[in-house]
Amino acid sequence: MKAIIIGSGIAGLATAVRLSSKGWEVDVYESNNFVGGKLSEFTINGFRFDRGPSLFTMPHLVDDLFIHAGKNPRDYFNYSRLNELCRYYYEDGIRFTAPAEEKKFVEAASSAFQIDESSLKIHLERSRTIYENLGSLFMEMSLHRWKNFFQWATLRAILNIPKLGLFGKLNAYHEKHIAEPHLVQYFNRYATYNGSNPFEAPATLHIIPHLEHQLGAYFPANGMYSIADSMYALAKELGVQFHMNSPVEQIIVQNGKAAGIKVNGKEVLADKVVSNMDIYHTYKRLLPEEKHPANLLNQEKSSSALVFYWGNQ
Ligand SMILES: Cc1cc2nc3c(=O)[nH]c(=O)nc-3n(C[C@H](O)[C@H](O)[C@H](O)COP(=O)(O)OP(=O)(O)OC[C@H]3O[C@@H](n4cnc5c(N)ncnc54)[C@H](O)[C@@H]3O)c2cc1C
């Protein structure tokens, strides 16, 4: 069985590894001359920078790919747990370094913002409760499949949303429970992790502090790009074929099913086609003749970001 993957972002690489481990013949077509997509790197004046993601959570999910392929992940890449999550520089001159360990975070935030430790502990406890009730729904299930809504675990999670007081917006939730403006801003930033606006995003995003403080934030020994690079090495070892500088022009549809692609002016057929490209562009550029899921494509796009990379010589 032959599969084509459009794009070698982290999701395309993971899919290539999984399909190949199951015995599929896999070809990846990538428009760039490097793998990794938004998780990439660049070097300037002797400094190497990771471009895109900087915070690595749930590393066991990456390890799983190697284990699934019968390999030891430690032979490919290593990572360590961070003691500090991040450093904040507020407009009024306040600086705050957020320790990863929950107890230390509570002490540091309490002393930096003159707020009692117990309310912070309760706030983080709420995050744990959200994770325990909704974690599997948001992180392990694909909500575009109707059948997933009819599973007991999903229904139980959805029924818990009002009980947990999560029907409101993230900022309102923080103002109600924390009130201190610097800390509201601190906790609001979790919405920006997926490009959302905390004034519009649902309060369910208060799930993330638990991920960082309890499950931990990590950093790969050789930088973020080593995640993509090591998955690329694994995929090649498994026999995945990579076609770089190859922008896919069209997905060929036969009898209502994706049957191949058009790339470099040629048609290539396959039993399965997986698009790792952003969903909007997959429909608009590669499937212009097909019926589009209007609700999905008309959703407001996330904001862009301005990122500075600093090197000290
Ligand atoms: C500035 C920034 C900071 C971030 N910070 C974090 C963070 O700290 N932690 C975190 O977990 N996440 C973070 N993210 C999000 C994370 O980077 C993305 O969720 C993830 O990299 C997306 O991977 P993907 O494989 O889904 O898509 P992409 O990386 O977008 O991969 C899509 C691939 O498809 C290729 N492609 C597109 N069109 C075609 C075509 N027609 N033919 C062939 N190939 C094509 C692209 O070149 C690309 O390689 C951040 C993102 C950004 C931009």
The ligand as a MOL file (V3000), in Angstrom:
LIG
                    3D

  0  0  0     0  0            999 V3000
M  V30 BEGIN CTAB
M  V30 COUNTS 53 58 0 0 0
M  V30 BEGIN ATOM
M  V30 1 C 6.2960 31.6150 16.1820 0
M  V30 2 C 5.7050 30.2760 16.6190 0
M  V30 3 C 5.9070 29.8350 17.9130 0
M  V30 4 C 5.3720 28.5920 18.3250 0
M  V30 5 N 5.6500 28.1550 19.5930 0
M  V30 6 C 5.2940 26.8970 19.9500 0
M  V30 7 C 5.7680 26.3350 21.1710 0
M  V30 8 O 6.5080 26.9760 21.9160 0
M  V30 9 N 5.3950 25.0620 21.4670 0
M  V30 10 C 4.5900 24.3230 20.6220 0
M  V30 11 O 4.2870 23.1570 20.9470 0
M  V30 12 N 4.1270 24.8420 19.4550 0
M  V30 13 C 4.4720 26.0890 19.0940 0
M  V30 14 N 4.0780 26.5870 17.8810 0
M  V30 15 C 3.1790 25.7940 17.0560 0
M  V30 16 C 3.9580 24.7080 16.2840 0
M  V30 17 O 5.0830 25.2710 15.6800 0
M  V30 18 C 3.0440 24.1310 15.2030 0
M  V30 19 O 1.8310 23.6750 15.7760 0
M  V30 20 C 3.6770 22.9570 14.4750 0
M  V30 21 O 5.0360 23.1910 14.1220 0
M  V30 22 C 2.8270 22.6930 13.2370 0
M  V30 23 O 3.3180 21.5580 12.5810 0
M  V30 24 P 2.5350 20.9660 11.3460 0
M  V30 25 O 3.3010 19.7760 10.8730 0
M  V30 26 O 1.1130 20.7490 11.6930 0
M  V30 27 O 2.5030 22.1020 10.2360 0
M  V30 28 P 3.6830 22.9010 9.4920 0
M  V30 29 O 4.8780 23.0200 10.3400 0
M  V30 30 O 3.0400 24.1440 8.9830 0
M  V30 31 O 4.0640 21.9520 8.2620 0
M  V30 32 C 3.4400 22.0280 7.0050 0
M  V30 33 C 4.4810 21.6330 5.9650 0
M  V30 34 O 3.8190 21.5570 4.7080 0
M  V30 35 C 4.6530 22.1590 3.7250 0
M  V30 36 N 3.7860 22.5580 2.5950 0
M  V30 37 C 2.8390 23.5210 2.5820 0
M  V30 38 N 2.2370 23.5610 1.3790 0
M  V30 39 C 2.7980 22.5800 0.6180 0
M  V30 40 C 2.6030 22.1080 -0.7000 0
M  V30 41 N 1.6760 22.6470 -1.5250 0
M  V30 42 N 3.3770 21.0830 -1.1510 0
M  V30 43 C 4.3070 20.4990 -0.3470 0
M  V30 44 N 4.5390 20.9140 0.9180 0
M  V30 45 C 3.7930 21.9310 1.3910 0
M  V30 46 C 5.2780 23.3330 4.4550 0
M  V30 47 O 6.4480 23.8130 3.7950 0
M  V30 48 C 5.5960 22.6870 5.8020 0
M  V30 49 O 6.8520 22.0560 5.8130 0
M  V30 50 C 4.5910 27.8160 17.4370 0
M  V30 51 C 4.3830 28.2830 16.1240 0
M  V30 52 C 4.9410 29.4910 15.7170 0
M  V30 53 C 4.7260 29.9370 14.2880 0
M  V30 END ATOM
M  V30 BEGIN BOND
M  V30 1 1 1 2
M  V30 2 1 2 3
M  V30 3 2 2 52
M  V30 4 2 3 4
M  V30 5 1 4 5
M  V30 6 1 4 50
M  V30 7 2 5 6
M  V30 8 1 6 7
M  V30 9 1 6 13
M  V30 10 2 7 8
M  V30 11 1 7 9
M  V30 12 1 9 10
M  V30 13 2 10 11
M  V30 14 1 10 12
M  V30 15 2 12 13
M  V30 16 1 13 14
M  V30 17 1 14 15
M  V30 18 1 14 50
M  V30 19 1 15 16
M  V30 20 1 16 17
M  V30 21 1 16 18
M  V30 22 1 18 19
M  V30 23 1 18 20
M  V30 24 1 20 21
M  V30 25 1 20 22
M  V30 26 1 22 23
M  V30 27 1 23 24
M  V30 28 2 24 25
M  V30 29 1 24 26
M  V30 30 1 24 27
M  V30 31 1 27 28
M  V30 32 2 28 29
M  V30 33 1 28 30
M  V30 34 1 28 31
M  V30 35 1 31 32
M  V30 36 1 32 33
M  V30 37 1 33 34
M  V30 38 1 33 48
M  V30 39 1 34 35
M  V30 40 1 35 36
M  V30 41 1 35 46
M  V30 42 1 36 37
M  V30 43 1 36 45
M  V30 44 2 37 38
M  V30 45 1 38 39
M  V30 46 1 39 40
M  V30 47 2 39 45
M  V30 48 1 40 41
M  V30 49 2 40 42
M  V30 50 1 42 43
M  V30 51 2 43 44
M  V30 52 1 44 45
M  V30 53 1 46 47
M  V30 54 1 46 48
M  V30 55 1 48 49
M  V30 56 2 50 51
M  V30 57 1 51 52
M  V30 58 1 52 53
M  V30 END BOND
M  V30 END CTAB
M  END
